């Protein structure tokens, strides 16, 4: 299969067919299909450390951690992507056009690689903030010990806090995350 052309605008249906036959993952926005680069060992370790912190705390809840294998669609903007982690509480709401695409995460985690950091912290974050069910977005720096948590307030405004040490108490799910655990064996 050849890479899609950026001159042609694809329909969402065409993207889904392309993605089903592809051996790599792609984002989709405004008719354009974008390839997603693979992560480094550090990127993968940070994502797994974050999952390792969340999964045990959510065992007795209706919430489930999903890996980057789960595709998320922002219905309000059309962005389709694969966050490093997402959490869905209760029943997953599936995209009416794709029964393998989730539309209702309450939490999204992105590990900001050097090549994606700017996009993760700006345009992609703005798309995520349009998901009605979403309460928090965690952006974990790849090249420094820094975790930024964006939270939707009761007034439907997004505020953020940046942490480099200690523990982060999440409000979307009953979890606390240790910065040391997220960066265990990373950036030593």
HURA-V761566 format. One record per helix or strand of 2 or more residues. SS is the DSSP state (2 for helix, 1 for strand). FROM is the first residue (numbers start at 1). TO is the last residue. If there is no record, write none. Layout:
((SS:FROM:TO) (SS:FROM:TO))
This chain:
((2:12:21) (1:26:29) (1:32:35) (2:41:57) (1:63:66) (1:71:73) (1:80:81) (1:85:89) (1:94:95) (1:98:102) (1:107:112) (2:117:121) (2:123:128) (1:136:141) (1:147:152) (1:158:163) (1:167:169) (1:176:178) (2:179:182))
